[in-house]
Amino acid sequence: MAVRPVCVTIAVLLLQLTAYANAIDPHLEILPSGELQTKPIGSSILLTCKPKVDNPMLVDDMQWLDPQNRVIESLKLVVLPLESPYTRGHSKPAMYTELHQDRSLSLFFNSLQEEQAGKYTCKGSYARNEQLNKSVIIDTIIAITWENAPPNQYPILGEDFAIQCHVRARPSPSVDWLYNGELIKTNERYIINTYALKIKNVQESDDGIYTCRASVQTTGELQERPIRVEVHIRPSIEEISSPVDIIEGENANIECKATGKPPPTFTWIKSLTQQNLSIADRFGVDPITGVLTITNVNREDAGEYQCTATNAAGTTTANIQVNVIVKPKIMEFVNKTVVEGSNTEIMCKAFGRPPPEIAFRKFTSDSVYVLGVQRQDDRIIMTNKAEDVSGETVGTLSINNALTSDDGLYECVAKNRGGVAYKNGHVTVEFPPTFRSMSNKTFLSWEQRPVNLTCIAESIPNATIRWTWRGDQRVDDQVSFQVLGNGPISILEVRPVDHRFYTTYKCIAANPHGTREILIDLKEGTKPSEILKANMVELTATTIRFDIIPPTEQEPPVTTISVQYKMNDQTWYNAKNRTWSVGSVYVLEGLVPQTPYEFRFAAMNDVGLGTWGANLYQMTPGKTVPTQPQILTTAGSEYEQSAFSNQYELSWKAPFDNGEPIDEYLIKYCQIKRVTGAWEVLDNTCETIRSPIRTRQYLKGLRSDSFYSVELSAHNIMGYSKPGYAKFRTNRGTDASVLQHQGPLLTSGAVIGIVVAMLFIIFIIIDAIFCCMRKTGIIYIICERSRRKPVDEEDTKLGSLYGWRFPLPYCDQKMANVAGVTAIPDSGSGKNTIRLVRHTAIDEKEPLKEEKKITPIIDSGLRRETSITFDGKRSISKTGFVGKDSAV
């Protein structure tokens, strides 16, 4: 029994010892850790003092002390003027503390200054009897600062250059260099100094980005300064071909081109006067391109000019000699006349500085004659004679044994460095008559129709023409002839009254150089002979296509082919006709199926219709499905290219219906692709359209840049035709054009409705104008009725009740019985009064009655008034008469 209390006591002691062993030794911890904190000037710093205790809530009086052991106030306790040096332009002080919920205390430096270096202590008490403190030393450093390191530096090509990079820091920094990311080492071209990188004999390849890299090993600070180095090149003027020729009276541009980096600017002066041409009259200088402009060049502008090119690397000059050129001017170029076979010379005189060169060109040729004998024609020789003193040149073109082809316009061309001058002259070659322009020497006539025989005689001078016929007989003695004109064009009008006039006529032309004659035939035209051949090549139930060969060597030629056709039981008198132009497709339509026909053919020319012949007999086949439609595509291509990316315009030629009208077309199209040289249809891509009777249909919803096959069948009551086939390809991308709307935008009914509505609106507008200006029209009448007096309303009721505006004494009893109203004279009143009784058939046994009294009032012989009492109201109706016993 005594052992148990001892065990309990030992256990309690062991627990207490364990608790003491695990207890935390109270202290403070400063973050970031480290008794020495090295920070750069101007940086923002945060130091946090955290109590390391069992119960942070027992920590009191947490403070930060500066190196002078002064308490650093918290932010909420610090009140500083806006101009205080501690604020450094901020709303917060340069140094302050903040207390957190976990009893930690932070110390803030907005911008660390060199004078703030030293020992800072954090203090506090734990459980009111244990003092805690912890210190940290802040050491300030000067961060890397670029004193002299321009970001852009410009060395000159071929010279030595030092890239400046002056760095300041504490502790002292070390500097190295990189070029386009690679480290530079000192060698025969690069020398690394304390504050610069020296480059010897700078080249254009030294362009690039150089990096000046500064580092402080003790602080680990690293800064890089990129410096763009652009090598400048001194300007160099390109060689100018001197002298420069400018033209008198024109504007001139003299170029001065120079290279350099950066591009140079230009100035010009005249060497003799040293005048700055940028501000001179008639001169202009473009400082960017270096072009000197001279307006309206004078001869005094000749001389030496100096061009100067300048850039940041230097200046250079060049001298240019300028000559003023005088344009050529043709002084003399006269016309010449020569007889065919004779010799002549064409002379042209021109002036200019320097003396111009003269050349000749015929207007019918693109090339000019060359000096000396012409290779293509040794009859023609060209020479030039120039005089430098006078500036005159004489050009001569000699033509030996002149031909009619030498006749025409010639051009004298005078040319020097100043330009070209032109002047035209004419060479006339006289020659005897010729008929080379007459292409038609045979004329036709028939049935005594007048005909004009035309004779054209070319000659210089013009020829005189006369006519003969039948052995050189003169035509002047015959009334059937009439001559119009006697040269160079003459027309002989012939009226062939008999066969004697179908003969040969002679046209005789003469001028001073000779006489020539030509024979002209007048023949009689005849109707065409029979058709040589007529065969059927294509036959349907309602159409036939023929192959017809008309007669040849016919004068005048055949122009049309006619066919007559009839059924076997008809006569040719009842036959039908069809005419085609020669060379067209000979198709006959509208035939009756399963019917025998007979055909005959004839040719026609200007004379008339030839004889019928080439008879054919044919039975048309029975009605059947239409012929195969022909899809219209580009001839010779495997597939048609659509103009759209998502649709295709399918067009076709309407087939023959073979006896029954076509009522629709069936269109089937599928997407296809080429596989090993053959086309295959893609699964689930086929679409079918039933198109109305037309010859165009748009296939929509297609894929771009894809191939499709399409089948087209025509349908009539007999069935579907054989399909016509085609392939097409859609365009790529978005459509370049918009599909036009198919069919009318508005139906005819809609158009009529719009027109009626517009007419109604116009009528309303006109009626409103009449209402306002003339006090008339429908609108005016409606407005007046709406404002009428109660008496007028009662008149309306009375009129509508009896259908008349007459006084009731003149009404017939039958008229008064209208609408169940009976007029009964009222004798008890002693007045001329009529009592109206209206019967209301609500109940057949007891009909209701309403009685009203009407008293006629005689106004005059032409006007009468009637007083009516109706529904408790009294109304007076006035009636006027136009004439005696008038019904109006």
TACORLIN-V291078 format. One record per pair of residues at least 6 apart in sequence whose ideal C-beta (glycine too) atoms are under 8 Angstrom apart, sorted by the first residue. I is the first residue (numbers start at 0). J is the second residue. If there is no record, write none. Layout:
# TACORLIN-V291078
i=(I;I)
j=(J;J)
This chain:
# TACORLIN-V291078
i=(22;23;23;23;25;25;25;25;25;25;25;26;26;26;26;27;27;27;27;27;27;27;27;27;28;28;28;28;28;29;29;29;29;29;29;29;30;30;30;31;33;34;34;34;35;35;35;36;36;36;36;36;36;37;37;37;37;37;38;38;38;38;38;38;38;39;39;39;39;39;39;39;40;40;40;40;40;40;40;41;41;41;41;42;42;42;42;43;43;43;43;43;44;44;44;44;44;45;45;45;45;46;46;46;46;46;47;47;47;47;48;48;48;48;48;48;48;48;48;49;49;49;50;50;50;50;50;50;50;52;52;55;55;56;57;57;57;58;58;58;58;58;59;59;59;59;60;60;60;61;61;61;61;61;61;61;62;62;62;62;62;62;62;63;63;63;63;63;63;63;63;63;64;64;64;64;64;64;65;65;65;65;66;66;66;66;68;71;71;71;71;72;72;73;73;73;73;74;74;74;74;74;74;77;77;79;79;79;83;85;85;85;86;86;87;87;87;89;91;91;92;93;93;93;93;93;94;94;94;94;94;95;95;96;96;96;96;97;97;97;98;99;102;104;104;106;106;108;111;111;112;113;113;115;115;116;116;116;117;117;118;118;118;118;119;119;119;119;120;120;120;121;121;121;121;122;122;122;123;123;123;124;124;125;140;140;140;140;140;140;141;141;141;142;142;142;143;143;143;143;143;143;143;143;143;144;144;144;145;145;145;145;145;146;146;146;147;147;147;147;148;148;148;148;148;148;148;149;149;150;150;150;150;151;151;151;152;152;152;152;152;152;152;153;153;153;153;153;154;154;154;154;154;154;154;154;155;155;155;155;155;155;155;156;156;156;156;156;156;156;156;156;157;157;157;158;158;159;159;159;159;159;160;160;160;161;161;161;161;161;162;162;162;162;162;162;162;162;162;163;163;164;164;164;164;164;164;164;164;165;166;166;166;166;166;166;168;168;168;170;170;170;170;171;172;172;172;172;173;173;173;173;174;174;174;174;174;175;175;175;175;176;176;176;176;176;176;176;176;176;177;177;177;177;178;178;178;178;179;179;180;183;183;183;183;185;187;188;188;188;189;189;189;189;190;190;190;191;196;196;198;201;202;203;203;205;205;206;206;206;207;207;208;208;208;208;209;209;209;209;210;210;210;210;211;211;211;212;212;212;212;213;213;213;213;214;214;214;229;230;231;231;231;231;231;231;232;232;232;232;233;233;233;233;233;234;234;234;234;234;234;234;234;234;234;234;235;235;235;235;235;236;236;236;236;236;236;236;236;237;237;237;239;239;239;239;239;239;241;241;241;242;242;242;242;243;243;243;243;243;244;244;244;244;244;244;245;245;245;245;245;245;245;245;245;246;246;246;246;246;246;246;247;247;247;247;247;247;247;247;248;248;248;249;249;250;250;250;250;250;251;251;251;252;252;252;252;253;253;253;253;253;253;254;254;254;254;255;255;255;255;255;255;255;255;255;256;257;257;257;257;257;257;259;259;259;260;260;261;261;262;262;263;263;263;264;264;264;264;264;265;265;265;265;265;265;265;265;265;265;266;266;266;266;266;266;266;267;267;267;267;267;267;267;267;267;267;268;268;268;268;268;268;269;269;269;269;269;270;270;270;270;270;271;271;276;276;276;276;276;277;277;277;281;281;281;282;282;282;282;283;283;283;284;284;284;285;289;289;291;291;293;296;297;298;298;300;300;301;301;301;302;302;303;303;303;303;304;304;304;305;305;305;305;306;306;306;306;307;307;307;308;308;308;324;324;324;324;324;325;325;325;325;326;326;326;326;326;327;327;327;327;327;327;327;327;327;327;327;328;328;328;328;328;329;329;329;329;329;329;329;329;330;330;330;330;331;331;331;332;332;332;332;332;332;332;332;333;333;334;334;334;334;335;335;335;335;335;335;335;336;336;336;337;337;337;337;337;337;337;337;338;338;338;338;338;339;339;339;339;339;339;339;339;340;340;341;341;342;342;342;342;342;343;343;343;343;344;344;344;344;345;345;345;345;345;345;345;345;346;346;346;346;347;347;347;347;347;347;347;347;347;347;348;348;348;348;349;349;349;349;349;349;349;349;350;350;350;350;351;351;351;351;351;351;352;352;352;353;353;353;353;354;354;354;354;354;354;354;354;355;355;355;355;355;355;356;356;356;356;356;356;357;357;357;357;357;357;357;357;358;358;358;358;358;358;358;358;359;359;359;359;359;359;359;359;359;360;360;360;360;360;360;361;361;361;361;362;362;362;362;362;363;367;368;368;368;369;370;370;370;371;371;371;372;372;373;373;373;378;378;378;378;379;379;379;379;380;380;380;381;381;381;381;382;382;382;383;383;383;383;384;384;384;384;385;385;385;386;392;394;394;396;398;398;401;402;403;403;403;405;405;406;406;406;406;407;407;408;408;408;409;409;409;409;410;410;410;410;411;411;411;411;412;412;412;413;413;413;414;427;428;429;429;429;429;430;430;430;431;431;431;431;431;431;431;432;432;432;432;432;432;432;432;432;432;433;433;433;433;434;434;434;434;434;434;434;434;435;436;436;437;437;437;437;439;440;440;440;440;441;441;441;442;442;442;442;442;442;442;443;443;443;443;443;443;443;444;444;444;444;444;444;444;444;445;445;445;445;446;447;447;447;448;449;449;449;450;450;450;450;451;451;451;451;452;452;452;452;452;452;452;452;453;453;453;454;454;454;454;454;454;454;454;454;454;455;455;456;456;456;456;456;456;456;456;456;457;458;458;458;458;459;460;460;461;461;461;462;462;462;462;462;462;463;463;463;463;463;464;464;464;464;464;464;464;464;465;465;465;466;466;466;466;466;466;466;466;466;466;467;467;467;467;467;468;468;468;468;468;469;469;471;474;474;474;474;475;479;479;479;479;479;480;480;480;480;481;481;482;482;482;482;483;483;483;483;484;486;487;489;491;491;493;493;493;494;495;495;495;498;500;501;501;501;502;502;503;503;503;503;504;504;504;504;505;505;505;505;506;506;506;506;507;507;507;508;508;508;509;522;524;524;524;524;524;525;525;525;526;526;526;526;526;526;527;527;527;527;527;527;527;527;527;527;527;528;528;528;528;528;529;529;529;529;529;529;529;529;530;530;530;530;530;530;530;530;530;530;530;531;531;531;531;531;532;532;532;532;533;533;533;533;533;533;533;533;534;534;534;535;535;535;535;535;535;536;536;536;537;537;538;538;538;538;539;539;539;539;539;540;540;540;540;540;540;540;540;540;540;540;541;541;541;541;541;541;541;541;541;541;542;542;542;542;542;543;543;543;543;543;544;544;544;544;545;545;545;545;545;546;547;547;547;547;549;549;549;549;550;550;550;553;553;555;555;555;556;557;557;557;557;558;558;558;558;558;559;559;559;559;559;559;560;560;560;560;560;560;560;560;560;561;561;561;561;561;561;561;561;561;562;562;562;562;562;562;562;562;562;563;563;563;563;563;563;563;563;563;564;564;564;564;564;564;564;564;565;565;565;565;565;565;566;566;566;566;566;567;567;567;571;577;578;579;588;590;590;591;592;592;592;592;592;592;593;593;593;593;593;594;594;595;595;595;595;596;596;596;596;597;597;597;598;598;598;598;599;599;599;599;599;600;600;600;601;601;601;601;601;602;602;603;621;622;622;622;622;623;623;623;624;624;624;624;624;624;624;624;625;625;625;625;625;625;625;625;625;626;626;626;626;626;627;627;627;627;627;628;628;628;628;628;628;628;628;628;628;628;629;629;629;629;630;630;630;630;630;630;630;630;631;631;631;632;632;632;633;633;637;638;638;638;638;638;639;639;639;639;639;640;640;640;641;641;641;641;641;641;641;642;642;642;642;642;643;643;643;643;643;643;644;644;644;644;644;644;644;644;644;645;645;645;645;645;645;645;646;646;646;646;646;646;646;646;647;647;647;647;647;647;647;648;648;648;649;649;649;649;649;649;649;649;650;650;651;651;651;651;651;652;653;653;653;654;654;654;656;656;657;657;658;659;659;659;660;661;661;661;661;662;662;662;662;663;663;663;663;663;664;664;664;664;664;664;664;664;664;665;665;665;665;665;665;665;665;665;666;666;666;666;666;666;666;666;666;667;667;667;667;667;667;667;668;668;668;668;668;668;668;668;669;669;669;669;669;669;669;670;670;670;670;670;670;670;671;671;671;671;671;671;671;671;672;672;672;672;673;673;678;678;678;680;686;686;688;688;690;697;697;698;698;701;701;702;703;703;703;703;704;704;704;704;705;705;706;706;706;707;707;707;707;708;708;708;709;709;709;709;710;710;710;711;711;711;711;712;712;712;712;712;713;713;714;745;766;766;766;767;767;769;769;769;770;770;770;770;787;789;790;790;793;793;793;793;794;794;794;796;796;797;797;797;797;797;798;800;800;800;801;801;801;801;801;801;802;802;803;803;804;804;805;806;806;806;806;806;806;807;807;807;807;807;807;807;808;808;808;808;810;812;815;815;815;816;818;819;819;819;819;820;820;820;820;821;821;821;821;822;822;822;822;823;823;823;823;824;824;824;825;825;825;825;828;830;831;831;832;832;832;833;833;833;833;834;834;834;834;835;835;835;835;835;836;836;836;836;837;837;837;838;838;838;839;839;839;839;840;841;851;851;851;851;852;852;853;853;853;853;854;854;854;855;855;855;855;856;856;856;856;856;857;857;858;858;861;861;862;862;862;862;863;863;863;864;864;864;864;865;865;865;866;866;866;867;867;867;867;868;880;881)
j=(53;51;52;53;50;51;52;53;125;129;131;50;51;131;133;48;49;50;51;121;123;131;132;133;48;49;50;51;133;46;47;48;49;121;133;135;46;47;49;46;135;134;135;136;135;136;138;44;46;135;136;137;138;137;138;139;140;218;44;108;111;137;138;139;140;111;139;140;141;142;218;220;111;112;113;139;140;141;142;110;111;112;142;108;110;111;142;107;108;109;110;111;106;107;108;111;137;105;106;107;108;63;105;106;119;135;103;104;105;106;61;63;103;104;105;106;121;123;133;101;102;103;58;61;102;103;123;125;131;58;125;101;102;102;125;126;127;102;123;124;125;131;123;124;125;127;122;123;124;98;102;103;104;121;122;123;70;71;96;104;121;122;123;70;71;96;104;106;119;120;121;122;70;71;119;120;121;122;71;94;117;119;116;117;118;119;120;94;95;96;106;95;96;95;96;97;98;91;92;95;96;97;107;92;95;85;86;92;92;92;93;94;92;93;93;109;110;109;107;109;109;108;109;110;112;115;106;107;108;109;115;106;107;104;105;106;107;104;105;107;104;105;123;121;123;119;121;115;137;139;139;139;141;137;139;137;138;139;136;137;134;135;136;137;134;135;136;137;132;133;134;132;133;134;135;130;131;132;130;131;132;130;131;131;168;169;170;215;218;220;167;168;169;168;220;222;166;167;168;172;213;214;215;220;222;166;167;168;164;165;166;222;224;165;166;167;163;164;165;194;163;164;165;166;211;224;226;163;226;224;225;226;227;226;227;229;160;162;163;226;227;228;229;228;229;230;231;311;160;162;198;201;205;228;230;231;201;230;231;232;233;312;313;201;202;203;230;231;232;233;260;312;200;201;202;200;201;197;198;199;200;201;197;198;201;192;195;196;197;198;176;195;196;197;198;209;211;226;228;194;195;174;176;194;195;196;211;224;226;194;172;174;194;211;213;222;213;215;220;215;216;217;218;215;213;214;215;220;213;214;215;216;191;193;211;212;213;182;183;191;212;182;183;189;191;196;209;210;211;212;183;209;210;212;207;208;209;210;207;208;210;189;191;196;209;191;199;198;199;200;196;197;198;199;196;197;199;197;209;211;205;230;230;230;232;228;230;228;229;230;227;228;225;226;227;228;225;226;227;228;223;224;225;226;223;224;226;221;222;223;224;221;222;223;224;220;221;222;260;260;259;260;261;310;311;312;258;259;260;312;259;310;312;313;315;257;258;259;263;308;309;310;312;313;314;315;257;258;259;308;315;255;256;257;306;308;315;316;317;256;257;258;254;255;256;306;317;319;318;319;320;319;320;321;322;253;319;320;321;322;321;322;323;324;416;417;251;253;293;296;300;321;322;323;324;296;323;324;325;326;417;418;296;297;298;323;324;325;326;417;295;296;326;295;296;292;293;294;295;296;292;293;296;290;291;292;293;290;291;293;304;319;321;288;289;290;291;265;267;289;290;291;306;308;317;319;289;263;265;289;306;308;315;308;310;312;310;312;310;311;287;310;308;309;310;286;287;308;309;310;284;285;286;287;288;289;306;307;308;309;275;277;284;286;306;307;309;275;276;277;282;284;291;304;305;306;307;274;275;276;304;305;307;276;302;303;304;305;302;303;304;305;318;302;303;282;283;284;291;304;283;284;286;293;294;295;291;292;293;294;291;292;294;290;291;292;292;306;308;304;306;300;323;323;323;325;321;323;321;322;323;320;321;318;319;320;321;318;319;321;316;317;318;319;316;317;318;319;314;315;316;314;315;316;352;353;415;416;417;351;352;390;417;351;415;417;418;420;349;350;351;355;413;414;415;417;418;419;420;349;350;351;413;420;347;348;349;411;413;420;421;422;348;349;350;391;346;347;348;345;346;347;348;411;422;423;424;346;424;424;425;426;427;343;344;345;424;425;426;427;426;427;429;343;398;401;405;426;427;428;429;401;428;429;430;512;401;402;403;428;429;430;431;512;400;401;400;401;397;398;399;400;401;397;398;401;426;395;396;397;398;359;395;396;397;398;409;424;426;393;394;395;396;357;359;393;394;395;396;411;413;422;424;391;392;393;394;355;357;391;392;394;411;413;420;389;390;391;392;390;392;413;415;417;420;390;415;417;387;390;415;416;385;386;387;389;390;391;392;415;385;392;413;414;415;420;383;385;392;413;414;415;383;392;393;394;411;412;413;414;367;368;369;381;394;411;412;414;367;368;381;394;396;409;410;411;412;366;367;368;409;410;412;407;408;409;410;407;408;409;410;423;407;412;379;381;396;381;381;382;383;380;381;382;379;380;379;380;381;398;399;400;402;396;397;398;399;396;397;399;394;395;396;397;394;395;397;392;393;394;395;392;393;394;395;391;392;393;392;413;411;413;409;405;426;428;428;428;430;433;426;428;426;427;428;459;425;426;423;424;425;423;424;425;426;421;422;423;424;421;422;423;424;419;420;421;419;420;421;420;459;459;459;460;511;512;458;459;512;458;462;510;512;513;514;515;456;457;458;462;508;509;510;513;514;515;456;457;458;515;454;455;456;457;506;508;515;517;457;455;457;453;454;455;517;453;517;518;519;520;519;520;522;450;451;452;519;520;521;522;450;521;522;523;524;554;555;450;493;495;501;521;522;523;524;523;524;525;606;606;494;495;496;495;492;493;494;492;493;495;521;490;491;492;493;490;491;492;493;504;506;519;521;488;489;490;464;466;488;489;490;491;506;508;517;519;487;488;462;464;486;487;488;489;506;508;515;487;487;508;510;512;510;510;511;486;487;510;486;487;508;509;510;515;485;486;508;509;510;484;485;486;487;489;506;507;508;473;485;507;473;474;480;482;489;491;504;505;506;507;473;474;504;505;507;474;502;503;504;505;499;502;505;480;482;491;504;482;493;494;495;496;500;491;492;493;494;491;492;489;490;491;492;489;490;491;492;490;508;508;506;504;506;500;504;521;500;501;521;523;523;521;521;522;523;520;521;518;519;520;521;518;519;520;521;516;517;518;519;516;517;518;519;514;515;516;514;515;516;515;554;554;555;604;605;606;553;554;606;604;606;607;608;609;610;549;550;553;557;601;602;603;604;606;608;609;550;553;602;609;610;550;601;602;609;610;611;612;613;547;548;549;550;560;600;601;602;609;612;613;548;549;550;551;613;546;547;548;613;545;546;547;548;598;600;613;615;545;546;615;543;544;545;546;615;617;544;545;546;543;544;544;617;619;620;619;620;626;655;657;590;592;593;619;620;621;622;623;655;657;658;588;589;590;591;592;619;655;656;657;658;586;587;588;590;655;586;587;590;617;619;584;585;586;587;562;585;586;587;600;585;560;585;600;613;557;560;581;602;557;602;609;602;604;604;605;606;604;581;602;603;604;580;581;603;604;605;578;579;580;581;602;603;578;579;580;581;585;600;601;602;603;576;577;578;579;600;601;602;603;608;576;577;578;579;585;587;598;599;600;571;574;575;576;598;599;600;601;611;574;575;577;587;596;597;598;599;571;573;574;575;596;597;591;594;595;596;597;595;596;597;599;587;603;585;655;596;619;619;619;620;621;622;657;658;618;619;620;621;622;618;619;616;617;618;619;616;617;618;619;614;615;616;614;615;616;617;611;612;613;614;615;611;612;613;608;609;610;611;612;608;609;609;658;657;658;659;717;657;658;717;657;713;714;715;717;718;719;720;654;655;656;657;661;713;714;715;720;654;655;657;713;720;654;720;721;722;723;651;652;653;654;664;711;712;713;720;722;723;651;652;654;723;649;650;651;709;711;723;724;725;650;651;652;639;725;727;639;640;726;706;725;726;727;728;647;725;726;727;728;727;728;730;647;648;701;727;728;729;730;648;730;734;735;736;701;729;730;734;736;738;701;703;704;729;730;731;732;733;734;699;700;701;702;703;729;734;697;698;699;700;701;729;734;738;697;698;701;707;709;727;729;695;696;697;666;695;696;697;698;709;711;725;694;695;664;694;695;711;723;694;661;694;713;661;713;720;713;715;715;717;717;715;716;717;715;692;713;714;715;692;714;715;716;689;690;691;692;714;689;690;691;692;696;711;712;713;714;687;688;689;690;711;712;714;719;722;687;688;689;690;696;698;709;710;711;685;686;687;688;709;710;722;685;686;688;698;707;708;709;710;680;681;684;685;686;707;708;680;681;684;702;705;706;707;678;679;680;681;706;707;708;726;678;679;681;706;679;706;706;708;726;708;698;700;696;698;696;738;741;707;709;707;729;729;729;730;731;732;728;729;730;731;728;729;726;727;728;726;727;728;729;724;725;726;724;725;726;727;722;723;724;722;723;724;725;719;720;721;722;723;719;720;720;753;776;777;778;776;778;775;776;779;776;778;779;782;795;872;874;875;867;869;872;874;804;874;876;869;874;804;867;869;874;876;804;817;818;820;807;810;814;815;817;820;814;817;810;814;876;878;878;855;863;864;865;876;878;815;822;833;853;855;865;867;831;833;855;865;822;822;821;822;835;822;837;837;838;839;840;835;836;837;838;835;836;837;838;833;834;835;853;833;834;835;836;832;833;834;832;833;834;852;852;854;854;855;852;853;854;852;853;854;855;850;851;852;853;850;851;852;853;869;848;849;850;851;848;849;851;846;847;848;846;847;848;849;846;847;867;868;869;870;867;868;865;866;867;868;865;866;867;863;864;865;866;863;864;865;866;875;863;864;864;877;879;880;877;878;879;880;877;878;880;875;876;877;878;875;876;878;873;874;875;873;874;875;876;874;887;887)
